[in-house]
């Protein structure tokens, strides 16, 4: 087999806590594709790592490199220390978004970090406008709420998971049988449906279903309350069809499950507090660790969908 890079004879420390092992590591197209005590094959570049440690890049959890990287994008000083991931936006400030009315205060407060910044931006728009941004969340409801905020701001979106849209449309027909039901009537019926379904799930000891019920309730309410022209049940179904039909937007919105296997230069992790869920924590406390492990894995999936920048934010941050 041919590799782009072949690291030979190094002691591999994989970060899981297990003892290191001497092994060869093959890299192709920027990804580790093979690891074994002895790898056969050729490589464009080969490194003899005998007597050295081969390990994942270190994560620097408290930095202000979001300011310095704008002037020194190579981050040479960090890379030479083995750091490949940085947690930025610390101490309550970051270089974006910038509010014009507080720009001078921000420049004064952060000037020592990088006095050479041009400060000729307000948002992280360059990446978003290139279609290279995604907003990921555990639940669909916050994504739908954000979708309408972005559309109102004339930011095109792509919603992953058209089957979700079809499922919500089918549910709306079950709950809201008449197209001419008013928005107020729709809200009352949706909330009544969610209350009934939640009570049934609890009575049947199926608490794990409650989160899904609440999410579907939140999705339908988000559409009714987010689309200003959504005045009837028929409008609700039309809004769902339009929302999930969009496939050429600048920003992709998806749940963590839908994002598996995908990557973007910029990922916004929306409402990270939703992981782990209350139900998963309760299950773990009751001696069933499976759901909590699954949600930890989902959190890992969301955090690793970015090629470059990961931003944490909550729905309430978007006004």
One Martini backbone bead per residue (centre of mass of N, CA, C, O) as a GRO file, in nm:
protein
  319
    1UNK     BB    1   0.100   0.033   0.016
    2UNK     BB    2   0.025   0.383  -0.018
    3UNK     BB    3   0.161   0.670   0.134
    4UNK     BB    4   0.219   0.989   0.240
    5UNK     BB    5   0.276   0.878   0.543
    6UNK     BB    6   0.547   0.713   0.737
    7UNK     BB    7   0.562   0.595   1.070
    8UNK     BB    8   0.841   0.453   1.235
    9UNK     BB    9   0.899   0.296   1.549
   10UNK     BB   10   0.703   0.421   1.738
   11UNK     BB   11   0.551   0.537   2.034
   12UNK     BB   12   0.217   0.483   2.091
   13UNK     BB   13  -0.005   0.743   2.207
   14UNK     BB   14  -0.368   0.762   2.219
   15UNK     BB   15  -0.515   0.891   2.501
   16UNK     BB   16  -0.664   0.645   2.679
   17UNK     BB   17  -0.427   0.516   2.897
   18UNK     BB   18  -0.269   0.325   2.758
   19UNK     BB   19  -0.004   0.175   2.680
   20UNK     BB   20   0.253   0.193   2.490
   21UNK     BB   21   0.332   0.123   2.138
   22UNK     BB   22   0.505  -0.025   1.892
   23UNK     BB   23   0.456   0.149   1.575
   24UNK     BB   24   0.301   0.199   1.272
   25UNK     BB   25   0.206   0.495   1.069
   26UNK     BB   26  -0.052   0.571   0.838
   27UNK     BB   27  -0.089   0.840   0.592
   28UNK     BB   28  -0.388   0.975   0.421
   29UNK     BB   29  -0.511   1.268   0.344
   30UNK     BB   30  -0.469   1.353   0.663
   31UNK     BB   31  -0.511   1.045   0.758
   32UNK     BB   32  -0.543   0.776   0.949
   33UNK     BB   33  -0.521   0.434   0.796
   34UNK     BB   34  -0.279   0.296   0.972
   35UNK     BB   35  -0.195   0.038   1.231
   36UNK     BB   36   0.115  -0.137   1.312
   37UNK     BB   37   0.397  -0.303   1.386
   38UNK     BB   38   0.404  -0.359   1.054
   39UNK     BB   39   0.431  -0.174   0.761
   40UNK     BB   40   0.361  -0.203   0.440
   41UNK     BB   41   0.516   0.002   0.208
   42UNK     BB   42   0.487   0.321   0.071
   43UNK     BB   43   0.620   0.670   0.071
   44UNK     BB   44   0.670   1.001   0.027
   45UNK     BB   45   0.704   0.996   0.347
   46UNK     BB   46   0.956   0.914   0.599
   47UNK     BB   47   0.967   0.826   0.956
   48UNK     BB   48   1.201   0.782   1.215
   49UNK     BB   49   1.068   0.710   1.557
   50UNK     BB   50   1.289   0.614   1.722
   51UNK     BB   51   1.252   0.698   2.060
   52UNK     BB   52   0.964   0.807   2.006
   53UNK     BB   53   0.660   0.988   2.018
   54UNK     BB   54   0.327   0.901   1.914
   55UNK     BB   55   0.069   1.155   1.902
   56UNK     BB   56  -0.171   1.337   1.962
   57UNK     BB   57  -0.272   1.632   1.970
   58UNK     BB   58  -0.287   1.895   2.165
   59UNK     BB   59  -0.501   2.061   2.407
   60UNK     BB   60  -0.573   2.402   2.442
   61UNK     BB   61  -0.807   2.529   2.679
   62UNK     BB   62  -0.643   2.825   2.721
   63UNK     BB   63  -0.688   3.085   2.492
   64UNK     BB   64  -0.598   3.377   2.246
   65UNK     BB   65  -0.567   3.286   1.931
   66UNK     BB   66  -0.800   3.440   1.786
   67UNK     BB   67  -0.603   3.687   1.754
   68UNK     BB   68  -0.321   3.576   1.645
   69UNK     BB   69  -0.417   3.413   1.388
   70UNK     BB   70  -0.479   3.667   1.208
   71UNK     BB   71  -0.151   3.712   1.177
   72UNK     BB   72  -0.066   3.386   1.255
   73UNK     BB   73  -0.189   3.111   1.099
   74UNK     BB   74   0.044   2.892   1.159
   75UNK     BB   75   0.109   2.852   1.465
   76UNK     BB   76   0.411   2.773   1.534
   77UNK     BB   77   0.436   2.780   1.849
   78UNK     BB   78   0.225   2.549   1.887
   79UNK     BB   79   0.313   2.321   1.698
   80UNK     BB   80   0.600   2.285   1.840
   81UNK     BB   81   0.427   2.172   2.105
   82UNK     BB   82   0.177   1.985   1.984
   83UNK     BB   83  -0.049   2.180   1.904
   84UNK     BB   84  -0.390   2.140   1.735
   85UNK     BB   85  -0.590   2.253   1.965
   86UNK     BB   86  -0.814   2.531   2.036
   87UNK     BB   87  -0.948   2.721   2.302
   88UNK     BB   88  -1.165   2.985   2.258
   89UNK     BB   89  -1.328   3.259   2.398
   90UNK     BB   90  -1.211   3.365   2.653
   91UNK     BB   91  -1.301   3.575   2.919
   92UNK     BB   92  -1.554   3.706   2.744
   93UNK     BB   93  -1.380   3.717   2.463
   94UNK     BB   94  -1.376   3.812   2.105
   95UNK     BB   95  -1.338   3.896   1.757
   96UNK     BB   96  -1.629   3.749   1.738
   97UNK     BB   97  -1.851   3.946   1.745
   98UNK     BB   98  -1.898   4.296   1.646
   99UNK     BB   99  -1.984   4.593   1.805
  100UNK     BB  100  -1.969   4.915   1.723
  101UNK     BB  101  -2.033   5.036   2.020
  102UNK     BB  102  -1.777   4.832   2.142
  103UNK     BB  103  -1.505   4.840   1.988
  104UNK     BB  104  -1.315   5.025   2.156
  105UNK     BB  105  -1.327   4.853   2.411
  106UNK     BB  106  -1.214   4.595   2.285
  107UNK     BB  107  -0.942   4.714   2.190
  108UNK     BB  108  -0.845   4.803   2.471
  109UNK     BB  109  -0.869   4.516   2.614
  110UNK     BB  110  -0.705   4.344   2.357
  111UNK     BB  111  -0.441   4.482   2.244
  112UNK     BB  112  -0.212   4.298   2.373
  113UNK     BB  113  -0.257   4.049   2.178
  114UNK     BB  114  -0.315   4.243   1.899
  115UNK     BB  115  -0.220   4.551   1.758
  116UNK     BB  116  -0.271   4.465   1.423
  117UNK     BB  117  -0.561   4.487   1.391
  118UNK     BB  118  -0.821   4.601   1.175
  119UNK     BB  119  -1.129   4.576   1.238
  120UNK     BB  120  -1.310   4.487   0.945
  121UNK     BB  121  -1.540   4.347   1.127
  122UNK     BB  122  -1.840   4.168   1.275
  123UNK     BB  123  -1.837   3.878   1.149
  124UNK     BB  124  -1.838   3.529   1.039
  125UNK     BB  125  -1.898   3.562   0.719
  126UNK     BB  126  -1.692   3.438   0.519
  127UNK     BB  127  -1.762   3.143   0.587
  128UNK     BB  128  -2.069   3.150   0.563
  129UNK     BB  129  -2.081   3.260   0.259
  130UNK     BB  130  -1.928   2.983   0.147
  131UNK     BB  131  -2.069   2.721   0.276
  132UNK     BB  132  -1.864   2.653   0.550
  133UNK     BB  133  -2.116   2.621   0.749
  134UNK     BB  134  -2.232   2.495   1.076
  135UNK     BB  135  -2.522   2.390   1.267
  136UNK     BB  136  -2.520   2.211   1.575
  137UNK     BB  137  -2.743   1.966   1.739
  138UNK     BB  138  -2.929   1.755   1.925
  139UNK     BB  139  -3.180   1.921   1.838
  140UNK     BB  140  -3.431   2.049   1.626
  141UNK     BB  141  -3.578   2.296   1.747
  142UNK     BB  142  -3.341   2.507   1.758
  143UNK     BB  143  -3.290   2.497   1.452
  144UNK     BB  144  -3.565   2.608   1.360
  145UNK     BB  145  -3.545   2.874   1.506
  146UNK     BB  146  -3.283   2.965   1.362
  147UNK     BB  147  -3.371   2.949   1.068
  148UNK     BB  148  -3.561   3.203   1.079
  149UNK     BB  149  -3.348   3.404   1.167
  150UNK     BB  150  -3.173   3.371   0.912
  151UNK     BB  151  -3.389   3.434   0.699
  152UNK     BB  152  -3.447   3.722   0.807
  153UNK     BB  153  -3.124   3.784   0.744
  154UNK     BB  154  -3.060   3.658   0.458
  155UNK     BB  155  -2.977   3.351   0.525
  156UNK     BB  156  -2.899   3.077   0.384
  157UNK     BB  157  -3.025   2.734   0.400
  158UNK     BB  158  -2.957   2.389   0.522
  159UNK     BB  159  -3.155   2.106   0.581
  160UNK     BB  160  -3.102   1.819   0.735
  161UNK     BB  161  -3.351   1.590   0.687
  162UNK     BB  162  -3.632   1.534   0.517
  163UNK     BB  163  -3.771   1.321   0.696
  164UNK     BB  164  -3.831   1.518   0.921
  165UNK     BB  165  -4.030   1.693   0.766
  166UNK     BB  166  -4.229   1.464   0.702
  167UNK     BB  167  -4.286   1.383   0.995
  168UNK     BB  168  -4.402   1.660   1.083
  169UNK     BB  169  -4.629   1.669   0.874
  170UNK     BB  170  -4.771   1.414   0.971
  171UNK     BB  171  -4.817   1.509   1.261
  172UNK     BB  172  -4.986   1.761   1.190
  173UNK     BB  173  -5.224   1.592   1.068
  174UNK     BB  174  -5.294   1.447   1.335
  175UNK     BB  175  -5.342   1.711   1.509
  176UNK     BB  176  -5.411   1.897   1.238
  177UNK     BB  177  -5.679   1.837   1.035
  178UNK     BB  178  -5.716   2.143   0.969
  179UNK     BB  179  -5.604   2.404   0.768
  180UNK     BB  180  -5.787   2.648   0.921
  181UNK     BB  181  -5.639   2.656   1.167
  182UNK     BB  182  -5.525   2.844   1.394
  183UNK     BB  183  -5.246   2.925   1.561
  184UNK     BB  184  -5.369   2.906   1.842
  185UNK     BB  185  -5.496   2.626   1.805
  186UNK     BB  186  -5.234   2.479   1.737
  187UNK     BB  187  -5.084   2.525   2.000
  188UNK     BB  188  -5.288   2.385   2.184
  189UNK     BB  189  -5.282   2.102   2.041
  190UNK     BB  190  -4.979   2.047   2.065
  191UNK     BB  191  -4.960   2.062   2.375
  192UNK     BB  192  -5.170   1.841   2.429
  193UNK     BB  193  -5.023   1.615   2.287
  194UNK     BB  194  -4.760   1.623   2.455
  195UNK     BB  195  -4.893   1.570   2.731
  196UNK     BB  196  -5.016   1.295   2.661
  197UNK     BB  197  -4.757   1.147   2.562
  198UNK     BB  198  -4.599   1.186   2.823
  199UNK     BB  199  -4.791   1.036   3.014
  200UNK     BB  200  -4.776   0.764   2.867
  201UNK     BB  201  -4.471   0.720   2.890
  202UNK     BB  202  -4.457   0.728   3.200
  203UNK     BB  203  -4.670   0.497   3.253
  204UNK     BB  204  -4.469   0.294   3.066
  205UNK     BB  205  -4.165   0.342   3.130
  206UNK     BB  206  -4.082   0.567   2.872
  207UNK     BB  207  -3.881   0.819   2.918
  208UNK     BB  208  -3.708   0.819   2.647
  209UNK     BB  209  -3.954   0.960   2.478
  210UNK     BB  210  -3.984   1.253   2.582
  211UNK     BB  211  -3.769   1.407   2.422
  212UNK     BB  212  -3.899   1.359   2.142
  213UNK     BB  213  -4.166   1.497   2.203
  214UNK     BB  214  -4.050   1.777   2.273
  215UNK     BB  215  -3.910   1.823   2.002
  216UNK     BB  216  -4.163   1.812   1.819
  217UNK     BB  217  -4.308   2.035   1.956
  218UNK     BB  218  -4.086   2.252   1.914
  219UNK     BB  219  -4.089   2.245   1.606
  220UNK     BB  220  -4.381   2.337   1.552
  221UNK     BB  221  -4.360   2.600   1.719
  222UNK     BB  222  -4.122   2.727   1.564
  223UNK     BB  223  -4.275   2.761   1.299
  224UNK     BB  224  -4.518   2.928   1.398
  225UNK     BB  225  -4.322   3.156   1.540
  226UNK     BB  226  -4.112   3.212   1.293
  227UNK     BB  227  -4.336   3.245   1.076
  228UNK     BB  228  -4.511   3.526   1.007
  229UNK     BB  229  -4.715   3.378   0.784
  230UNK     BB  230  -4.808   3.169   1.009
  231UNK     BB  231  -5.173   3.116   1.059
  232UNK     BB  232  -5.194   2.806   0.987
  233UNK     BB  233  -5.184   2.473   0.931
  234UNK     BB  234  -5.118   2.505   0.632
  235UNK     BB  235  -4.875   2.691   0.671
  236UNK     BB  236  -4.706   2.493   0.832
  237UNK     BB  237  -4.672   2.283   0.603
  238UNK     BB  238  -4.543   2.478   0.401
  239UNK     BB  239  -4.297   2.557   0.574
  240UNK     BB  240  -4.175   2.275   0.594
  241UNK     BB  241  -4.136   2.226   0.291
  242UNK     BB  242  -3.949   2.472   0.241
  243UNK     BB  243  -3.727   2.423   0.450
  244UNK     BB  244  -3.650   2.115   0.342
  245UNK     BB  245  -3.591   2.212   0.031
  246UNK     BB  246  -3.339   2.339   0.104
  247UNK     BB  247  -2.991   2.306  -0.078
  248UNK     BB  248  -2.823   2.621  -0.106
  249UNK     BB  249  -2.706   2.721   0.144
  250UNK     BB  250  -2.469   2.875   0.356
  251UNK     BB  251  -2.611   2.714   0.595
  252UNK     BB  252  -2.590   2.435   0.801
  253UNK     BB  253  -2.846   2.225   0.946
  254UNK     BB  254  -2.789   1.992   1.226
  255UNK     BB  255  -2.765   1.712   1.371
  256UNK     BB  256  -2.539   1.503   1.498
  257UNK     BB  257  -2.640   1.251   1.347
  258UNK     BB  258  -2.638   1.391   1.055
  259UNK     BB  259  -2.312   1.472   1.074
  260UNK     BB  260  -2.197   1.215   1.018
  261UNK     BB  261  -1.905   1.236   0.810
  262UNK     BB  262  -1.891   1.544   0.836
  263UNK     BB  263  -1.751   1.870   0.722
  264UNK     BB  264  -1.632   2.197   0.848
  265UNK     BB  265  -1.466   2.486   0.903
  266UNK     BB  266  -1.742   2.581   1.046
  267UNK     BB  267  -1.870   2.529   1.384
  268UNK     BB  268  -2.181   2.543   1.552
  269UNK     BB  269  -2.260   2.487   1.890
  270UNK     BB  270  -2.582   2.428   1.985
  271UNK     BB  271  -2.672   2.381   2.288
  272UNK     BB  272  -2.463   2.197   2.470
  273UNK     BB  273  -2.643   2.147   2.735
  274UNK     BB  274  -2.807   1.895   2.605
  275UNK     BB  275  -2.527   1.760   2.680
  276UNK     BB  276  -2.647   1.572   2.865
  277UNK     BB  277  -2.934   1.443   2.934
  278UNK     BB  278  -3.153   1.389   3.182
  279UNK     BB  279  -3.214   1.096   3.106
  280UNK     BB  280  -2.920   0.990   3.094
  281UNK     BB  281  -2.851   1.056   3.388
  282UNK     BB  282  -3.073   0.883   3.515
  283UNK     BB  283  -2.983   0.614   3.394
  284UNK     BB  284  -2.704   0.609   3.526
  285UNK     BB  285  -2.811   0.626   3.824
  286UNK     BB  286  -2.974   0.338   3.762
  287UNK     BB  287  -2.744   0.153   3.600
  288UNK     BB  288  -2.760   0.289   3.289
  289UNK     BB  289  -2.493   0.383   3.079
  290UNK     BB  290  -2.560   0.385   2.775
  291UNK     BB  291  -2.692   0.667   2.711
  292UNK     BB  292  -2.449   0.835   2.810
  293UNK     BB  293  -2.242   0.724   2.610
  294UNK     BB  294  -2.393   0.812   2.356
  295UNK     BB  295  -2.386   1.120   2.425
  296UNK     BB  296  -2.083   1.148   2.435
  297UNK     BB  297  -2.041   1.066   2.142
  298UNK     BB  298  -2.210   1.296   2.020
  299UNK     BB  299  -2.037   1.525   2.128
  300UNK     BB  300  -1.786   1.436   1.973
  301UNK     BB  301  -1.899   1.460   1.691
  302UNK     BB  302  -1.958   1.763   1.694
  303UNK     BB  303  -1.664   1.862   1.774
  304UNK     BB  304  -1.537   1.694   1.500
  305UNK     BB  305  -1.665   1.858   1.236
  306UNK     BB  306  -1.422   2.040   1.232
  307UNK     BB  307  -1.140   2.189   1.057
  308UNK     BB  308  -1.108   2.470   1.250
  309UNK     BB  309  -1.388   2.596   1.383
  310UNK     BB  310  -1.526   2.627   1.719
  311UNK     BB  311  -1.857   2.726   1.831
  312UNK     BB  312  -2.018   2.839   2.119
  313UNK     BB  313  -2.383   2.843   2.158
  314UNK     BB  314  -2.696   2.999   2.209
  315UNK     BB  315  -3.004   3.072   2.107
  316UNK     BB  316  -3.026   3.340   2.283
  317UNK     BB  317  -2.795   3.489   2.114
  318UNK     BB  318  -3.024   3.505   1.892
  319UNK     BB  319  -3.201   3.812   1.784
   0.00000   0.00000   0.00000
